Amino acid sequence: MQYVRTTSGASRIPDDINGGTASFHGSPIIDQSLVDLALKNPECLSVSRVLVLYTGGTIGMKRENGSYCSVENFLLPALSKMPTFCDPEFKTNLTQFNFERVHGKVRKSDIPRHSSVLYSRGSRCQSSITASDHIQTYALPLDKTGHRIMYTLVEYWPLLDSSDLSMNEWKRIAQDIYAFYDLFDGFVVLHGTDTLAYTASALSFMLENLGKPVVLTGAQLPVFEFRSDGWNNFLGALMIAGGKYAICEVTVFFHDKLFRGSRVVKCSSNNFDAFESPNYPAIAELGSEIVVNYDLIFRTTGMPKPFCIHTNLCQDVAVLNMFPLISKDHIVSMLAPPIKGIVLRTYGAGNVPSSRQDLLDALKEASERGVLIVNVTQCWRGGVKAIYTTGLILNEYGVTPGYDMTTEAALTKLAYILSKTGNADYATKRNMLLCSLRGEVTVEGEDSRAANLSIYSVSSLNQDKNLMMYFASLFSSAASADSEGIGSMWVQRIIPVLACCAAASNNVPCLKEMKHIIGHLQLFDTEGSTPLHKSAFYGHVSATKYLLECGVSVHISDKCGYTPLDYALTSLALSEEVVQLLLNSGAILNSESHLVIKLVHQAVAQDDVRRLRLYLLCGYQFDNIDDEGRSALHVAVANHQLDAIKFLLTPKKQQQQVVQQQQQKKHTSTSDAITGLEVHGAGISPHCRTLWGTSAIDEAKIRNYSDIVELLQKYA
């Protein structure tokens, strides 16, 4: 089953969100008031929210009677006693804030603006969880950049050993990430180590069009032990998930290294470096600094789509190991119905005994029957290559080469493809198996690194060459020659500025050249802005579209807390097409952010109805209250903006369905989709009141705006 997000800021909740054997108690939402409280600290410049799903495993176990065991509601209270995971200063401020709120000493504008921030989800998501003590929100200490990570840890019930996890638990994790995707900046899954590689591979396929980091981690020893790897693994996972690194894929963090989830294998049962990625470098490493290899991050080609999940994996798959004494009966029984897919683990570079015609005939018969067979090596490093006669034979018998895929990735990829393609023909499934869907395989002829450096010289710089490109190439080659020194420093500082300048001027050819030189465009200038922030702010459709096609994330906030969508909505060169491109790529508007509320109320005060319609398209809730306790309608009344008042009062009349139907028409343009917004309004009640108890009519009467009083009474 596939759950697809809409492009209007709202999302459709899975009907079977309660499915699966694991469930958690409580509500995992981090209220906006907590974020606002954190930002009141002048040293805190930005805040990110992370959802931690604790499924079980050694990392949260308790020592009892000389052995480790999972204990319900043990991890949460224990973390509260650890300053690294629960900042004492923020905890004190939060306790004081809650005390003053209970006793009425907090200003009304400081009270949470909604009883629940599930504004984009609806009641079905909220009904899947119940109130309990098995959930708590904590905050990490401020880092050196003034960034704070707040996280909510949700404890699954029952807690499961990783050896007990099945496809049902994979489905549950995927559904929980989907259900709260809008409300968090990243996700961490605490998991036992035994099957962690399988879960990571499965989630990498199940989470489609992922635009936020999902980090799996575990430990060899519990996090509370005096000597433990759990402390470092959990902290590192939180920093990656809550940091602004734009690693928008499923990853595994272990022993100071971040690996692609579909590339890892467990290599040790007791060492702290228990996981390795044999055929692909680490995406990031944590030392005295966090070093991210951005050119190794997986990025889809073409325009990104909204996040969705695919949960109904095919369970009729298995692993068949080749060994010298294997019998034909064993192979035949493994390939017999209902099996639809087999991971064949062969010798060396993909070899099988060429003298065993009975085995080859069994493989051929299964392949002709439609069984999908993928060939992976039993070796830890390297992959399948048809360089020996014994390996070439398998290709002739319908076996698909798996190249350097791990067994875990091959098995979960089979389960995904067989369920995804349905009744498609065998050739279609086989072609899909040969492709790299999530960066899980290096297909022959492809370079594992995206970067393809070009070196220009001053003497060869012609008039048609962009000077900006020359410097980009120069700094890139300098960084390659001196990766630890001045060259690397300059490439990190100068190239992002050049890329942002190119995006701001809509110079797509320059952006293409820069991508050719450095391999990606997920770059950050000194203000934390990406080139996508710049192209969105200046309303450039071509640059925005190209940057999205290059995989630049729509979810990254700059140091001011603004995303590319925020800049597109505040741009003087307001472009409906740019807004629509960002929404179609999964961009989300945080309606509860005080920054967004302030920007919307500025548009209301300026009677900018065109801009307000776009905010409505993005799912903004116009009954949100600002720091002065006013909604958008009260601001419109105070500034005597009649057009804005009419827009706010006009009923919605199922507005979102109208827009979605227009977008689904094959030949409907973006401008046509936006035009549908002109028919209806925001549907705000004229009886809504400020936090001080006055209605919009009261506000109009106080100011002697008789025309507005008459208008409000008409809608009342």
C-alpha positions in Angstrom: 0.0 0.0 0.0 1.3 3.5 -0.8 0.5 6.6 1.1 1.1 9.8 -0.9 1.4 13.4 0.4 -0.6 16.1 -1.2 1.0 19.3 -2.6 -1.2 21.7 -0.7 0.4 21.5 2.6 -2.0 18.9 3.9 -1.5 15.1 4.0 -3.5 12.0 3.7 -3.2 9.7 6.7 -3.1 5.9 6.2 -6.3 4.3 7.2 -4.5 1.4 8.8 -2.1 3.6 10.9 -2.7 1.2 13.8 -1.5 -1.7 11.7 1.5 -3.7 12.8 2.4 -5.4 16.1 4.4 -2.6 17.6 2.7 0.6 18.9 3.7 3.5 21.1 2.0 5.4 23.9 1.5 9.2 24.1 1.7 12.1 21.7 5.2 12.8 20.2 4.5 16.4 19.2 7.0 19.1 20.2 4.7 22.1 20.8 5.7 25.3 19.1 5.7 27.0 22.5 8.7 24.9 23.5 10.6 26.0 20.4 9.7 29.7 21.1 10.9 29.2 24.7 14.2 27.9 23.4 14.6 30.8 21.0 14.1 33.3 23.8 17.7 32.5 24.8 19.8 35.2 22.9 22.5 32.6 22.4 20.1 30.2 20.6 19.9 31.1 16.9 18.0 28.1 15.6 16.1 25.0 16.8 15.4 21.7 15.1 13.0 18.9 16.1 13.8 15.2 15.9 11.5 12.3 16.5 13.3 9.3 18.1 11.6 5.9 17.7 12.8 3.4 20.3 12.0 -0.1 19.0 14.2 -2.0 21.5 17.7 -3.3 21.5 20.8 -3.2 23.7 21.2 0.5 23.6 18.3 1.0 26.1 18.5 -2.2 28.1 18.9 -2.4 31.9 21.2 -4.8 33.8 19.2 -7.2 35.9 20.5 -10.4 37.6 23.8 -10.2 35.7 22.3 -9.9 32.2 20.8 -7.2 30.0 17.1 -7.1 29.4 14.5 -4.6 27.9 12.6 -2.8 30.7 9.5 -0.8 29.9 9.7 2.9 30.6 13.3 2.7 31.7 15.1 4.6 29.0 13.2 7.9 29.2 13.7 8.6 33.0 17.3 7.5 32.7 18.0 10.0 29.9 16.6 12.9 31.9 19.5 12.3 34.4 22.2 12.6 31.7 23.2 16.3 31.0 24.3 15.5 27.5 20.9 14.3 26.5 18.9 16.6 28.7 20.3 20.1 29.0 19.9 21.0 32.7 19.6 24.8 32.0 16.8 24.3 29.5 15.1 21.8 31.7 15.1 24.4 34.6 13.7 27.0 32.2 11.0 24.6 31.0 10.0 23.6 34.5 9.7 27.3 35.5 7.7 28.1 32.3 5.3 25.2 33.0 4.9 26.3 36.6 4.1 29.9 35.6 1.7 28.8 32.9 -0.3 26.6 35.3 -0.4 29.5 37.8 -1.4 32.1 35.2 1.9 34.0 35.3 2.7 33.6 31.6 1.6 36.1 29.1 -1.3 34.8 26.9 0.9 35.2 23.8 3.3 32.6 25.3 0.6 29.9 25.6 0.6 27.3 22.9 -1.4 28.6 19.9 -3.2 25.3 19.5 -4.1 22.4 21.8 -2.5 20.2 19.2 -0.1 21.0 16.3 -1.5 18.2 14.2 -2.8 20.9 11.9 -1.8 19.0 8.8 -2.9 15.5 9.8 -6.4 15.2 11.2 -7.9 13.1 13.9 -6.9 9.7 12.5 -3.2 10.3 13.2 -4.0 11.5 16.7 -6.3 8.6 17.4 -3.5 6.1 16.8 -1.8 7.0 20.0 -2.9 7.3 23.6 -1.8 9.4 26.6 0.9 7.7 28.7 4.2 8.4 30.5 6.2 6.6 27.8 7.1 9.8 25.9 9.1 12.8 26.8 10.7 15.8 25.1 14.3 16.7 25.8 16.8 19.3 24.5 20.5 18.9 23.8 22.8 21.6 25.0 23.5 24.5 22.5 26.3 23.7 20.1 29.0 26.2 19.2 26.9 27.6 16.3 24.0 28.5 18.6 21.9 25.6 17.3 19.7 23.5 19.7 18.3 20.1 18.9 15.0 19.2 20.7 13.9 15.6 20.5 10.9 13.5 21.5 11.6 9.9 22.3 8.8 7.5 21.7 9.0 4.0 23.2 7.4 1.2 21.2 5.3 -1.3 23.1 6.3 -4.0 23.4 10.0 -3.5 23.1 11.4 -6.0 20.7 14.8 -7.7 20.3 16.0 -7.0 16.8 16.0 -10.7 16.1 12.2 -10.7 16.5 11.6 -7.8 14.1 9.8 -8.7 10.9 8.2 -6.9 7.9 5.4 -5.8 10.2 7.8 -3.8 12.3 9.4 -2.3 9.2 5.9 -1.2 8.1 5.2 0.3 11.6 8.4 2.4 11.6 7.6 3.6 8.0 4.1 4.6 9.0 5.2 6.5 12.1 7.7 8.5 10.1 5.0 9.2 7.5 2.4 10.2 10.1 4.7 12.8 11.7 6.8 13.8 8.7 5.6 17.4 8.6 6.3 18.0 12.3 9.9 17.0 12.6 13.2 17.9 10.9 14.7 14.5 11.2 14.2 11.0 12.6 16.3 8.6 14.6 15.4 4.9 15.0 17.0 3.1 18.0 17.3 -0.5 17.0 19.0 -3.7 18.0 22.2 -4.5 16.0 21.4 -8.1 14.8 19.0 -7.1 12.1 19.7 -3.4 11.9 21.2 -3.7 8.4 18.0 -5.4 7.1 15.8 -2.7 8.6 18.0 0.1 7.2 17.9 -1.4 3.7 14.1 -2.0 3.9 13.4 1.5 5.0 15.6 3.0 2.3 13.2 1.4 -0.3 9.9 1.9 1.6 10.5 5.6 2.2 10.1 7.1 -1.2 11.1 10.6 -2.2 12.6 11.1 1.2 13.5 14.7 1.9 14.6 14.5 5.6 17.3 12.5 7.4 16.4 9.1 8.9 19.2 7.7 11.0 19.3 4.2 12.5 21.7 3.4 15.4 22.1 1.0 18.2 24.9 -0.2 20.6 26.9 -3.1 21.8 26.4 -1.9 25.4 23.6 0.1 27.0 23.9 3.8 26.9 23.9 4.0 30.7 26.9 1.8 31.2 30.1 3.5 32.5 31.9 2.2 29.3 29.5 2.2 26.4 29.3 2.9 22.7 25.6 3.7 23.0 26.2 7.2 24.4 28.3 8.3 21.4 26.1 6.5 18.8 22.9 8.1 20.1 24.4 11.5 20.3 25.9 11.3 16.9 22.6 10.1 15.4 20.8 13.1 17.0 23.3 15.5 15.7 23.1 14.2 12.1 19.2 14.0 12.2 18.9 17.4 13.8 21.8 19.2 12.1 21.6 21.2 8.9 23.5 18.7 6.8 20.8 17.9 4.2 21.6 14.1 4.3 18.2 13.2 3.0 18.4 9.4 2.9 18.2 6.4 5.3 21.6 6.1 7.0 23.2 4.1 9.8 25.4 5.9 12.4 27.9 3.7 14.3 31.3 4.3 15.9 31.6 7.9 14.6 30.8 7.0 11.0 27.6 7.6 9.0 26.9 5.0 6.3 24.3 4.6 3.6 21.6 2.4 5.0 21.4 0.1 2.0 25.2 -0.4 2.0 25.9 -1.6 5.6 26.6 -5.0 7.0 27.2 -6.1 10.5 30.9 -7.1 10.7 31.4 -7.8 14.4 29.3 -9.3 17.2 31.2 -7.5 20.0 33.4 -4.7 18.7 32.2 -1.1 18.9 32.9 -0.7 15.2 30.2 -3.3 14.5 29.1 -2.0 11.1 30.9 -1.4 7.9 30.1 -0.3 4.4 32.4 -2.6 2.4 31.9 -1.2 -1.1 31.0 2.5 -0.4 32.8 5.2 1.6 31.3 6.7 4.7 29.0 9.7 4.0 30.2 11.5 7.1 32.7 11.1 9.9 32.6 12.7 13.4 35.9 13.7 14.8 36.9 17.1 16.2 34.6 18.4 13.4 31.7 16.8 11.5 33.0 16.2 8.0 30.3 15.4 5.4 31.2 14.1 1.9 28.4 15.8 0.1 29.3 14.3 -3.3 28.6 10.8 -1.8 25.0 11.6 -0.8 22.4 9.9 -2.9 20.3 12.2 -5.1 17.5 11.2 -7.4 17.5 12.5 -11.0 14.6 14.6 -12.3 12.1 16.6 -10.4 11.5 15.4 -6.9 8.1 14.3 -5.7 6.3 14.6 -2.4 7.3 12.1 0.3 5.3 8.8 0.4 5.7 5.3 1.7 5.3 1.8 0.2 4.7 -0.7 2.9 3.3 -3.9 1.4 6.6 -5.7 0.7 6.5 -9.1 -0.9 7.3 -11.8 1.7 7.9 -14.6 -0.9 11.6 -14.0 -1.1 14.6 -16.0 0.3 18.4 -16.3 0.3 20.1 -19.3 -1.3 23.8 -20.0 -0.4 25.9 -21.9 -2.9 28.2 -24.4 -1.3 30.3 -27.4 -2.7 27.9 -30.2 -1.4 24.7 -28.5 -2.4 22.1 -30.9 -3.9 19.7 -30.3 -6.8 16.8 -31.1 -4.4 17.8 -28.4 -2.1 17.8 -25.8 -4.9 14.6 -27.0 -6.3 12.8 -26.8 -3.0 14.1 -23.3 -2.4 12.9 -22.2 -5.8 9.5 -23.8 -5.6 6.3 -21.8 -5.3 5.3 -19.6 -3.6 8.8 -18.2 -3.9 8.9 -15.2 -6.3 12.5 -13.9 -5.7 15.8 -15.4 -4.6 19.1 -13.9 -3.6 21.7 -16.3 -4.9 25.0 -16.0 -2.9 27.7 -17.4 -5.1 31.5 -17.8 -4.9 34.0 -15.0 -5.6 33.0 -12.7 -8.5 29.7 -14.5 -8.9 30.7 -18.0 -9.9 28.9 -21.4 -9.7 30.1 -24.9 -10.6 29.8 -25.0 -14.4 30.0 -28.8 -14.3 26.7 -29.1 -12.3 24.2 -28.9 -15.2 21.4 -30.1 -12.9 21.9 -27.0 -10.8 21.9 -24.7 -13.8 18.8 -26.3 -15.2 17.0 -25.8 -11.9 17.9 -22.1 -12.0 16.8 -21.8 -15.6 13.5 -23.5 -15.0 12.8 -21.1 -12.1 13.7 -18.1 -14.1 11.5 -19.1 -17.0 8.7 -19.6 -14.5 9.1 -15.9 -13.4 11.2 -16.2 -10.3 13.4 -13.2 -10.0 17.0 -14.3 -9.2 19.7 -11.9 -8.2 23.4 -13.0 -7.9 25.5 -11.5 -5.1 28.9 -12.6 -3.9 29.6 -14.3 -0.6 32.7 -12.2 -0.2 32.6 -9.3 2.1 34.1 -6.8 -0.3 33.9 -6.6 -4.1 31.0 -7.7 -6.2 29.7 -9.9 -9.0 31.5 -9.4 -12.3 31.1 -11.7 -15.3 34.9 -12.1 -15.9 35.0 -15.9 -15.5 33.3 -18.5 -17.6 31.5 -19.9 -14.6 30.0 -16.4 -13.9 29.0 -15.8 -17.5 26.9 -19.0 -17.5 24.5 -17.6 -14.9 23.6 -14.6 -17.2 22.6 -17.1 -19.9 20.3 -18.9 -17.5 18.3 -15.8 -16.5 20.1 -14.8 -13.3 20.5 -11.0 -12.8 23.9 -9.8 -11.6 23.7 -7.9 -8.3 27.1 -6.3 -8.7 28.3 -5.0 -5.3 24.9 -5.2 -3.5 24.9 -6.6 0.1 22.7 -9.6 0.8 20.5 -7.4 3.0 20.0 -4.8 0.3 19.4 -7.5 -2.4 16.7 -9.3 -0.3 14.8 -6.1 0.6 15.1 -4.8 -2.9 13.6 -8.0 -4.2 10.7 -7.7 -1.7 10.2 -4.0 -2.8 10.3 -4.6 -6.6 8.0 -7.6 -6.5 5.4 -5.7 -4.6 5.9 -2.5 -6.5 5.7 -3.8 -10.0 2.7 -6.0 -9.4 1.7 -7.7 -12.6 4.4 -6.2 -14.7 6.3 -8.5 -17.0 9.6 -10.3 -16.1 11.7 -8.0 -18.2 10.4 -4.9 -16.4 11.2 -6.3 -13.0 14.6 -7.4 -14.0 15.4 -4.0 -15.5 14.3 -2.4 -12.2 16.6 -4.8 -10.3 19.5 -3.7 -12.5 19.0 0.0 -11.6 20.3 1.8 -8.6 17.1 2.8 -6.8 18.6 4.2 -3.6 22.3 4.1 -4.2 22.4 0.5 -3.0 24.5 -0.7 -6.0 27.2 0.5 -8.2 26.1 -0.5 -11.7 28.9 -1.4 -14.2 30.1 1.7 -16.1 29.1 4.1 -13.3 31.5 6.0 -11.1 30.7 5.7 -7.5 31.6 9.3 -6.9 29.4 12.0 -8.4 32.1 14.6 -8.7 33.8 14.9 -12.1 36.4 17.6 -11.7 37.4 19.7 -14.6 40.5 21.9 -14.6 40.8 25.1 -16.5 43.9 27.2 -16.9 44.0 30.9 -17.2 45.5 30.7 -20.7 42.5 28.6 -21.9 39.9 31.0 -20.4 38.1 32.3 -23.4 35.6 35.2 -23.5 32.7 32.8 -23.6 33.9 31.2 -20.3 32.2 32.5 -17.2 34.8 34.0 -14.9 32.8 32.5 -12.0 33.3 29.1 -13.4 37.0 29.5 -13.6 37.3 30.3 -9.9 35.0 27.5 -9.0 37.2 25.0 -10.9 40.4 26.6 -9.6 39.2 26.2 -5.9 37.9 22.7 -6.5 41.2 21.5 -7.9 43.0 23.2 -5.1 40.8 21.4 -2.6 41.5 18.1 -4.3 45.3 18.6 -4.1 45.2 19.8 -0.5 42.1 18.3 1.1 43.2 19.1 4.7 44.6 22.5 4.2 44.0 26.0 2.6 42.5 24.6 -0.6 39.8 22.8 1.3 39.0 25.8 3.4 38.6 28.0 0.3 36.4 25.6 -1.6 34.1 25.4 1.4 33.8 29.2 1.6 34.0 30.5 -1.9 32.2 27.9 -4.1 28.9 28.1 -2.1 28.9 31.9 -2.6 29.5 31.5 -6.4 26.7 29.0 -6.6 24.3 31.3 -4.7 25.2 34.2 -7.0 24.5 32.0 -10.0 21.1 31.0 -8.6 20.2 34.6 -7.7 20.9 35.7 -11.3 19.1 32.7 -12.8 22.3 31.5 -14.5 21.4 27.9 -15.1 24.4 27.2 -17.5 26.7 28.3 -14.7 25.0 26.1 -12.2 25.3 23.2 -14.6 29.0 23.8 -14.9 29.5 24.0 -11.2 27.6 20.7 -10.7 30.0 19.2 -13.3 33.0 20.5 -11.4 32.0 19.6 -7.8 29.4 16.9 -8.3 26.5 18.5 -6.4 24.8 21.8 -5.5 23.8 21.2 -1.9 26.0 24.1 -0.8 25.7 26.6 2.1 26.9 30.1 2.3 27.9 32.0 5.4 24.2 32.6 6.3 23.3 29.0 5.9 21.5 29.6 2.6 21.5 27.2 -0.3 21.3 28.2 -4.0 17.7 27.1 -3.8 17.0 29.8 -1.2 18.4 32.4 -3.6 16.5 31.3 -6.7 13.2 31.0 -4.7 13.7 34.5 -3.2 14.3 36.1 -6.6 11.4 34.1 -8.2 13.6 32.4 -10.9 11.7 29.4 -12.3 14.5 27.9 -14.4 17.1 28.0 -11.7 14.6 26.6 -9.1 13.6 23.8 -11.3 17.2 22.8 -12.1 18.3 22.9 -8.5 15.4 20.7 -7.5 16.4 18.3 -10.2 19.9 18.2 -8.8 18.5 17.1 -5.4 18.9 20.3 -3.4 16.7 19.9 -0.3 13.5 22.0 0.1 13.6 21.4 3.9 16.8 23.2 4.8 16.4 26.4 7.0 19.0 29.1 6.9 20.3 30.8 10.0 17.2 33.1 10.1 15.0 30.0 10.2 13.6 30.4 6.7 13.2 27.6 4.1 13.2 28.2 0.3 9.4 28.1 0.4 9.3 30.9 3.0 11.5 33.0 0.7 9.4 32.2 -2.3 6.3 33.4 -0.5 7.9 36.7 0.7 9.7 37.5 -2.5 9.0 40.9 -4.1 9.1 39.0 -7.4 6.4 36.6 -6.2 6.2 33.6 -8.5 3.3 31.2 -8.3 5.2 28.7 -10.4 8.2 28.7 -8.1 5.9 28.1 -5.1 4.1 25.3 -6.9 7.5 23.7 -7.9 8.6 23.7 -4.3 5.2 22.2 -3.1 5.3 19.5 -5.7 8.8 18.6 -4.4 7.6 18.1 -0.9 8.1 21.5 0.7 6.2 22.1 3.9 5.1 25.4 5.4 5.3 25.4 9.2 2.1 27.3 10.0 2.8 27.5 13.7 6.2 29.2 13.4 6.1 32.7 14.8 8.3 33.7 11.8 5.7 32.5 9.3 2.8 34.0 11.3 4.6 37.3 11.3 5.2 37.2 7.5 1.5 36.3 6.8 0.3 39.2 9.0 2.6 41.6 7.2 0.9 40.5 3.9 -2.5 41.0 5.5 -1.5 44.5 6.7 -0.5 45.3 3.1 -3.7 43.9 1.6 -1.6 41.5 -0.5 -4.4 39.1 -1.4 -2.4 37.4 -4.1 0.3 36.4 -1.6 -2.4 35.3 0.9 -3.8 32.9 -1.7 -0.5 31.3 -2.0 -0.2 30.9 1.7 -3.6 29.2 1.6 -2.3 26.9 -1.1 0.6 26.0 1.2 -1.8 24.9 3.9 -1.5 27.9 6.2 -4.1 28.2 9.0 -5.3 31.8 9.1 -6.7 31.5 12.6 -3.1 31.2 14.0 -2.4 33.7 16.8 0.6 36.0 16.7 2.7 37.3 19.6 0.2 40.0 20.2 -2.7 37.6 20.5 -4.3 38.5 17.1 -5.3 36.4 14.1 -5.0 37.5 10.5 -8.6 38.8 10.6 -7.9 41.1 13.5 -4.8 42.4 11.7 -6.8 43.1 8.6 -9.4 45.0 10.6 -6.8 47.1 12.4 -5.3 48.1 9.1 -8.6 48.7 7.4 -7.8 46.3 4.5 -11.2 45.4 2.9 -9.9 43.0 0.2 -8.0 41.0 2.8 -11.0 40.8 5.1 -13.2 39.6 2.2 -10.6 36.9 1.3 -10.3 35.8 4.9 -14.1 35.6 5.5 -15.0 33.9 2.2 -15.8 30.2 2.8 -13.3 27.6 1.6 -15.9 25.3 0.0 -13.6 22.3 -0.2 -10.9 24.5 -1.7 -8.1 21.8 -1.6 -10.1 19.4 -3.6 -10.7 22.0 -6.3 -7.0 22.7 -6.6 -6.0 19.1 -6.6 -8.5 18.2 -9.3 -7.1 21.0 -11.5 -3.5 19.8 -10.9 -4.4 16.3 -11.9 -5.7 17.4 -15.3 -3.1 16.4 -17.9 -2.8 19.8 -19.6 -3.5 22.0 -16.7 -0.8 24.7 -16.2 0.5 26.0 -12.9 -1.2 29.3 -13.4 -4.5 27.5 -14.0 -4.1 25.7 -10.7 -3.4 29.0 -8.9 -6.4 30.6 -10.5 -8.7 28.1 -8.6 -7.7 30.0 -5.5 -9.4 33.1 -6.7 -12.8 31.5 -6.4 -12.7 30.8 -2.7 -11.2 32.2 0.5 -9.7 31.2 3.9 -13.0 30.6 5.6 -12.2 32.4 8.9 -15.1 32.8 11.3 -16.0 36.5 11.9 -16.6 35.5 15.5 -12.9 34.6 16.2 -11.5 36.4 19.2 -8.1 37.7 20.2 -6.4 36.2 23.3 -7.7 39.2 25.1 -11.3 38.3 24.3 -12.3 40.9 21.7 -13.8 39.8 18.4 -13.1 41.3 14.9 -16.4 43.3 15.1 -15.4 44.7 18.5 -12.0 45.8 17.0 -13.8 47.5 14.1 -16.3 49.3 16.4 -13.5 50.6 18.6 -11.9 52.1 15.5 -15.2 53.4 14.1 -14.8 51.4 10.9 -18.5 51.2 10.0 -17.9 49.7 6.6 -15.9 46.8 8.1 -18.6 46.3 10.8 -21.2 46.0 8.1 -19.0 43.6 6.1 -18.3 41.4 9.2 -22.0 41.3 10.1 -22.8 40.2 6.6 -20.6 37.1 7.0 -21.7 36.5 10.6 
